[in-house]
Structures are given as C-alpha cells and as structure tokens.
Amino acid sequence: EVQLVESGGGLVQAGGSLRLSCAASGFTVDDYAIGWFRQAPGKEHEMVSCISESDGSTYYTDSVKGRFTISSDNAKNTVYLQISSLKPEDTAVYYCAATLPDYTICPDYVYDYWGEGTQVTVSS
C-alpha cells in the first residue's frame, strides 16, 4: 500500500525556517516524482516544488525560489522540503504527493498519491 506521511510543520516567526519531511512507504521515492503542494485558507491548492529522481530535475514556483529547497534521501525513502526566510503568506497546509514520472516535467504531472498534510503557520 502506498503511503505518504508529512511531518515537520509548526508555528514559526517570519524569517524562520522549517524542514518538512515526506516519508514514503509502499514504493521507492527514486522511482517516482514527488511534489510538495500547499493550500492556504480561502486560496487554491498550488504546487510549491517537485523532484523527479529519474532525471534529477527539480522545480520551484516563483514565490519560493531561493527560499525553499527540495531534496531526497533514498536510504530513508524520504523527501524533504527545507523552507527558509518564511513569510506570513507561506502559512498553509503543506502536502506531499507522488506519481510515476512521465515524458514531461514534474509540475505537469497528475499526482496519484497524497499525504494528509502538515500545518505551517508563520507569524509576523
């Protein structure tokens, strides 16, 4: 059974950092594309970042470039999202998701498996 479990969220002051983890089971992360998404209250679901180990590609949405870093630890079967220089507008529930890679880039994939999310709250 494919499972994704996020952790690492919390309450942090603006300018602070967190490391979000996405622990996978039932599949190997280096065979899949893993995406991080977020949803803030009253806003649409958006992709923040993704990684596809099959071709080593990564993607970041413009609002997080230079502040967020996605990485993968295949030995732990876990994908991380280091989030730094946090702003109040980064407040959201952060989800990780997985899908088999296709012949396109990871932000264009349809993600099949989802975790339940971890809350990130940034105070001003």
Solvent accessible surface area in square Angstrom, and as a share of the most:
residue,aa,sasa,rsa
1,E,176,0.79
2,V,39,0.22
3,Q,94,0.42
4,L,11,0.06
5,V,88,0.51
6,E,17,0.07
7,S,58,0.37
8,G,36,0.35
9,G,28,0.27
10,G,29,0.28
11,L,134,0.67
12,V,25,0.14
13,Q,139,0.62
14,A,49,0.38
15,G,55,0.53
16,G,21,0.21
17,S,58,0.38
18,L,35,0.17
19,R,134,0.49
20,L,0,0.00
21,S,22,0.14
22,C,1,0.01
23,A,48,0.37
24,A,12,0.09
25,S,52,0.34
26,G,58,0.55
27,F,23,0.10
28,T,62,0.36
29,V,1,0.01
30,D,50,0.26
31,D,82,0.43
32,Y,29,0.11
33,A,0,0.00
34,I,1,0.01
35,G,0,0.00
36,W,0,0.00
37,F,20,0.08
38,R,18,0.07
39,Q,74,0.33
40,A,19,0.15
41,P,117,0.74
42,G,94,0.90
43,K,125,0.53
44,E,153,0.68
45,H,78,0.35
46,E,66,0.30
47,M,28,0.12
48,V,0,0.00
49,S,0,0.00
50,C,0,0.00
51,I,14,0.07
52,S,2,0.01
53,E,58,0.26
54,S,78,0.50
55,D,99,0.51
56,G,57,0.54
57,S,37,0.24
58,T,68,0.39
59,Y,73,0.28
60,Y,43,0.16
61,T,23,0.14
62,D,113,0.58
63,S,65,0.42
64,V,0,0.00
65,K,118,0.50
66,G,88,0.85
67,R,33,0.12
68,F,6,0.02
69,T,75,0.44
70,I,9,0.04
71,S,51,0.33
72,S,31,0.20
73,D,45,0.23
74,N,70,0.36
75,A,103,0.80
76,K,136,0.58
77,N,32,0.16
78,T,10,0.06
79,V,1,0.01
80,Y,23,0.09
81,L,0,0.00
82,Q,65,0.29
83,I,0,0.00
84,S,30,0.19
85,S,59,0.38
86,L,3,0.01
87,K,84,0.36
88,P,56,0.35
89,E,111,0.50
90,D,1,0.01
91,T,33,0.19
92,A,1,0.00
93,V,42,0.24
94,Y,0,0.00
95,Y,51,0.19
96,C,0,0.00
97,A,0,0.00
98,A,0,0.00
99,T,7,0.04
100,L,111,0.55
101,P,42,0.26
102,D,90,0.47
103,Y,222,0.85
104,T,62,0.36
105,I,104,0.53
106,C,2,0.01
107,P,36,0.23
108,D,91,0.47
109,Y,25,0.09
110,V,124,0.72
111,Y,17,0.07
112,D,89,0.46
113,Y,86,0.33
114,W,106,0.37
115,G,8,0.08
116,E,165,0.74
117,G,22,0.21
118,T,17,0.10
119,Q,86,0.38
120,V,0,0.00
121,T,48,0.28
122,V,8,0.05
123,S,42,0.27
124,S,130,0.84
